[in-house]
Amino acid sequence: MDLIVISLVLVVFMLLMLALGVWVSLSLVSVGVLGLMLIDNGQIGLLFGTTSWGASTNWTLTALPMFIWMGEVLFRTRLAADLFEGLTPWLSRLPGKLLHVNVLSCGIFAAVSGSSAATAATIGRMTLPELKKAGYSDRMSIGTLAGSGTLGLLIPPSIILIVYGVAAEVSISRLFIAGALPGLLLVFLFMGYIIVWALLNKDQVPQKDTIDLSLAMKLKTLKKLLPILGLIGFVLGSIYGGFTTPTEAAALGVFGALLLAFFTGTLNLTTFSASLLGAVKSSCMIGLILVGAHFLTLAMGFLGIPRALAANIGNLDLTVFQLLAYLTLLFVILGCFLDGISVVVLTVSVVMPMIEQAGIDLLWFGIYIVLVVEMSQITPPVGFNLFVIQSLTGKNILYIARAALPFFLLILLALILIYIFPGIATYLPYSMAQR
Amino acid sequence: MYSYKDRLYLASGYLSGLSIIIIMVVVLAQIVGRMIGYIVPSAEDISGYCLAASIFFGLAYTFRDGGHIRVTLLIQNLPPKARFVQEFIVLSIGLLAASFICWYSWYMVWESYMFEELTQGYIPMPLWAVQLPLGLGSTGFLLAMLDAMATMFRGGLPNYTHHEDQVPLEDL
């Protein structure tokens, strides 16, 4: 059969399965099986056995359940409250005051948790009621939370960067380090926007809640932040310094998180098993998706679709900018219906040869794709951060999406900045020590 | 309280959790070992095998709890009858796929057993033994699908549909 016909059949089959509500992981497996059947491959089952074994015993992938578990443990501690209390006195002078707490707490929590839903949920549970009590506009509180919740994807450790790294065979240590500066860039963009907004809308920011503490008191509140900052410094420092692999840093991180929970008195048998089962659910779901994606990538390789696609795109003489623009459009559309991890594994299995052919740095592309996924997290109809905030506030999803719109545009701005100055993503990883 | 079936699902979850704990312990042992000059043999291989075990052991538990993601956007507002038919088709496809996974996981284990293959690491282990969790876990997955199918034959929507509308992190 003609390659174009096969590709079309597979695309339609995939869309049909997904739309019908077949689990993403099993859709990937089924499309792989169908593809191999179309070219009369007689070894389908054996190929599946080898790939599933290879994909699920990947040593780099062991970082995944560790980092997920770490987030689940910290989710059940007093961490969010400590962040709120520790940060508030320091931000009361900035225009926008408590709104910055949203951004910074999310940024800090993102540095210990790998998922944006976890980040938005943990921080929002704490900050949204406080902001409401202090009289901040709902729209701005929700918008800042939705926007900065997505930092969980970019600021290392990041689950989605692990998934990309494993699927595209890029060093996860380097990816993590590459995410750091763009993450900070986003934090600054968000805070800058809040300052400008607060100066323009003085009437919507409560004026009286300024509690000016003495410096001694301020330093005292900072002590609450020490354990968490220590944990972040330890995990990221050891990866950047080349002392540990990401997996080792993750294991140390879980251990540190358990210690932290123990000493703050939030660790008991119930929270321990709840965090463990929570980690099981997420890592098992992602694990099966990766098994399916590996199998699909292999099937695609047998079919030769990615190669043909790369050659065709090569013939079109697209500039890098045009190629990226088309891909962004594709990702945004996919992101409207699929979650970030599925978007990444689906595209990596087809798009990678094309990216390499165009001479795009795979490390840089990882950061780029995560930024696009971040945007899709806060666009309806399927945006996980929107769902989280919906269940936190009970507000209509379209209202939340509108509140998040300025932050969507700010992420887009960051995307453009990283396109113009690729060094924001690539400088640190190429200067780090590698173990 | 818990029925025997609930216990089985929970056992699937805890077996997977135990594998995650073993990964942590092995990796920590490797770090400590490096500091005192002792090399934990095959640490990377063992944690890899535990990862496979944790993914496959947890399949049934995750399935029943609605943990495996799918696109619910188009199906969530279907009228009850259409929804039932759609869920029946999806579950049938799921059964096919799970049978495929289960069959070839066991096939792989059986082949490793027949050829008496050993793992390639520092400590050679029989390959079939470390592959066994894939067979067992995918069997659990298949049984969970059959259980959901049984629920449908009794006229109800499967258990996983009840949990899906929730946000992944509980107690919000």
Interface residues (C-beta under 8 A of the other chain):
Chain A: M17 L18 A19 L20 G21 V22 W23 V24 S25 L26 S27 V29 S30 V33 G45 L46 F48 G49 T50 S52 W53 S56 T57 N58 W59 L61 T62 L64 P65 M66 W69 F75 A117 A118 A121 T122 R125 T244 T247 E248 A250 A251 L252 V254 F255 S273 A274 L276 L277 G278 A279 V280 K281 S282 S283 C284 M285 G287 L288 I289 V291 F337 L338 D339 S342 P381 V382 F387 V388 S391 L392
Chain B: G13 Y14 S16 G17 I20 I21 I23 M24 V27 L28 Q30 I31 E44 D45 S47 G48 Y49 C50 L51 A52 S54 I55 F56 G58 L59 Y61 T62 D65 G67 H68 I69 R70 V71 T72 L73 L74 I75 Q86 E87 I89 V90 I93 G94 L96 A97 A98 F100 I101 W103 Y104 S105 Y107 M108 Q131 L134 Q166 V167 P168 L169 E170 L172
